[in-house]
Amino acid sequence: MTTKSQDRRKVRLSRALGIPLTPKAARYLEKRPYAPGEHGRTKRKADSDYAVRLREKQRLREQYGIREKQMRNTFNEARRHDGLTGENLVELLEMRLDALVVRSGFARTTAQARQLVVHRHILVDGQLVDRPSFRVKPGQLIHVKAKSEGTEPFQVAAAGGHAEVLPPVPGYLEVELDKLQARLVRRPKRAEVPVTCEVQLVVEYYAAR
């Protein structure tokens, strides 16, 4: 899939789900804040309970850019933890390496963060990690490989080039952007995680299946 076709897919998906999944989609939604298709401007009939829960699950999954199997596996893990399953789910997803690369400002989008990890530019505590799903533990340091620091994408990041499209750095991260490093100081809390989701609807979706 080409970059342009990926962009079109993300814009269309963003309009369908009602949330911006990329900076480009955010700009598009400002101009056209309605669903795609010829009936996008018309008032939709009330969705079924199942449809509402499904859409909320899709919204969360697409914000992290993960496959359904990964989402379900993380949900099952969240259910085994103490506390509220929905909050656990978001917190576990947020500890993915690709998610934290975005939150730290090293990448503009989750897709770009995943590419940086897969292409072996990112280290955790000095060890190369090429799995976007890698679960970062509190206290671990995320940083860019020395040989990669001088490349254009990371020079842009180090200069704060993504700040205008990213939310503020959350409290569970300590970031030194000029050094291209960030530390996960503690486990994220759901209320701090900058994703749009009614997590209880996601729990209800999986509980009914």
Buried (B, 14 or more C-beta within 10 A) or exposed (E): EEEEEEBBEBBBBBBBBEBBBBBBBBEBBEEEEEBEEEEEEEEEEEEEEEEBBBBBBBBBBBBBBBEEEBBBBBBEBBBEEEEBBBBBBBBBBBBBBBBBBBBBBBBBBBBBBBBBBEEEBBBBEEEEBEEBBBEBEEEBBBBBBEEBBEEEBBEEBBEEBBEEBBEEBBEBBEBEBEEBBBBBEEEBBBEEBEBEBBBBBBBBBBEEE
